[in-house]
Amino acid sequence: MQELIKLVTEKAGISESQAKSAVETVVSFIKDKLPGGMGGQVESFLSGNAGKIGDAFDTLKDKAGDLFK
């Protein structure tokens, strides 16, 4: 999750604490909207323990990262 916080800090031009709050808010929102069990997978992915689901999320993250260029 630290990598995402750093990206938000850089791209939005806000402090690390503001970016952390924003990222945590968005992650919480996403986890609440996902079917049961998937929220834990999101948390695992963001903490670097993604396993197989991580491959799909890595692809998604790469594509989403292109939006900020």
C-alpha positions in Angstrom: 0.0 0.0 0.0 3.0 2.3 0.6 3.7 2.2 -3.2 0.2 3.5 -3.9 0.4 6.2 -1.2 3.7 7.4 -2.7 2.1 7.5 -6.2 -0.9 9.5 -4.9 1.5 11.9 -3.0 3.5 12.5 -6.2 0.6 12.7 -8.7 -1.8 14.8 -6.5 0.9 17.0 -5.0 -0.4 16.3 -1.4 1.3 15.3 1.8 2.0 11.7 2.6 -0.5 11.8 5.5 -3.2 13.2 3.2 -2.4 10.5 0.5 -2.5 7.8 3.2 -6.0 9.0 4.3 -7.2 9.1 0.7 -5.9 5.7 -0.2 -7.3 4.1 3.0 -10.7 5.7 2.3 -10.8 4.4 -1.3 -9.6 0.9 -0.3 -12.2 0.7 2.4 -14.9 1.8 -0.1 -13.8 -0.8 -2.6 -13.6 -3.6 0.0 -17.2 -2.7 1.2 -18.5 -3.0 -2.4 -16.9 -6.3 -3.2 -18.5 -9.7 -2.5 -17.5 -11.5 0.7 -13.9 -12.7 0.8 -12.7 -10.5 -2.0 -12.0 -7.6 0.4 -9.3 -9.7 2.0 -7.7 -10.4 -1.4 -7.6 -6.7 -2.0 -5.9 -6.2 1.3 -3.4 -9.0 0.6 -2.6 -7.5 -2.8 -1.9 -4.1 -1.4 0.3 -5.5 1.3 2.3 -7.5 -1.2 1.0 -11.0 -0.4 -1.2 -11.4 -3.5 -0.5 -14.9 -4.8 -2.3 -15.9 -8.0 -4.8 -13.1 -7.8 -1.8 -10.7 -7.7 -1.0 -11.5 -11.4 -4.4 -10.2 -12.5 -4.1 -7.2 -10.1 -0.6 -6.4 -11.4 -2.0 -6.2 -14.9 -4.8 -4.0 -13.8 -2.4 -1.8 -11.7 -0.2 -1.3 -14.8 -3.1 -0.3 -16.9 -4.5 2.0 -14.3 -1.0 3.5 -13.8 -1.1 4.6 -17.5 -4.1 6.8 -16.6 -1.9 9.0 -14.4 0.9 9.6 -17.0 
